[in-house]
């Protein structure tokens, strides 16, 4: 565990206007995280951190999330090799959301094999049936080859 300490939340002024890091974790002990490519600004993924994951991310300089489905820490790229190297960490005005700006070793962040987890769009039309449109046409890697017998996050 790291020696990083978060401040206790004392006031709106402290949270919004001071230099003290006092993150607000939700009732499940989690804080949402958006992750973008440092160079392009492309949105790569959205995840969550608990206090331990947030502290490890700061101390390691690599993204560590909390997997809600596995209920465990998830050092991004530990299995796949697609490590997210932190270039900058920002926190929003209420300190209840984290923004990671990263360089991705291997060029992909999505466990399905695409560069971004946001590889499909939702058309805006009047149809009763929504058909997702693939914005990314090719995968960066084959999840079966990368994960092999390891616990694969693509399996529900």
N, C-alpha and C positions, 0 to 999 in steps of 0.2 A: 504494500500500500504506500502511496505517496505521502509526503509530509505537507501537502497543500491543505490549507484550511479555508473554508468559506466563512464569511461574516454572518452573524445572525441578522435577520431583517428587523430593523428598528423603526424606520419611518419611510414615508414616501420620498422625502428629500434625499435620504441616504441611498435608497434604491435607484432613484432617477437622476440624481445630480452629483453623487460622490464618486470617488475612485474605488470604493469598496465593492468587491464581488460577493453578492448575497443572492445567489440564484434561488428561484422559487420552484420547488419540485411539487408536482400535483399530489393528490391523495394516495396515489400508488407509488410515490417516491420517484416519479419520472419527470423529465423535462424534454420537450420536443426539440429536435435538431434538424435543420435544413443544411444540406451539403451541396456546394457548388464547385465547379472547376475554377481554380485560381486564375488561370489565363483567360479563358473564354467567358466565364460567368455562367456557363450552362448549368442548369439544375440537374444534379446527379441522383440525389435520393433524399428521403425524409426518414428519420428514425427517432429513437429515444435514448436518453442516458439516465442512469441513476447516479447518485452522488459518486460512487466508486468509479463508474465509467468516465464521468466528467473529469475527475481528478487524474485518472490514468491518461486520458487524452491530453490534458495539459502537460503532465510530466513526461510522457513518452514522445509527444510530437507526432503521434499517429492516432487515427480515429478509433475509439473504442466505444461501442454502443451497448445498450442493454436490449437483448432480444426478448420481446414480450411473449412470443410463442414458446421459446425454450426456457424462459425465465432464468437467463444466464448472461454473463458478460460476453460480448462478441467483439473481439479484436478484428476489425475489418481487414480481410486479406490474409489472415493467419492460415487458413486452409487453402485458399485459391491463389495466394501470392499477389492479389490485387490490393496492395496496401494503399491507404489514403494518408499521404504525408501532409501534415498540417502546415499551411503557409500563414494562416491567420484565423483567429477565433474571435467572433464578435458575439455580444449578448444584446438583446433588445432593451428598450427603455424600462420595461417592468421587470427585467431579469427573469423572464419566464419562458424564453425561447433562445436557443443557441444557433448561430450560423457558423459553419465550418467552411473555410475556403481552402481547397486541397489540390495537390498534384496526385494523380492516381498512377501508381506503378502498374503497368500492364494495360492501361487505357480503358478499363471498364469498372463500373461500380455496381452493376446490377447482377444479382446471383442467377438471373435467367440467361445471362450471356450478353445482354446489350450494354452499351456504354452507360446509359442513364436508365434509372428505374422508371422514368417518365417517357417510355418509348411509344406510347399510343395516345391518340387524341380522341376526344368525344365530339362528333359533329353536332353542330347547332342546326337542327331542323325540326319539322313538325311531325316526323314519323313516330309511331308508337313504339317501334323497335329500334333501339340504339345499336349501331354497328360501329365498333371501335376501328379507328384507322391507324395502321402502323406507320409511325413517322421515321423509325429506324428500320431499315430493310435487312441489314445483316448483323448477326451477332459477332461480338469481338472474340468470344470463346465458346466452347461446347461445355455446358455444365457437367455432363456425364463424365467427360474426360478429366475435367479439373477436380471435381469433388470425389469421383470414384466411389469408394465405400464409406467415405467420411460422412458424418451427418450432413445431409444436403438441405440447405434452406429452401430449395425449390419444392420439396415434398411437403404437402399439407398435413 
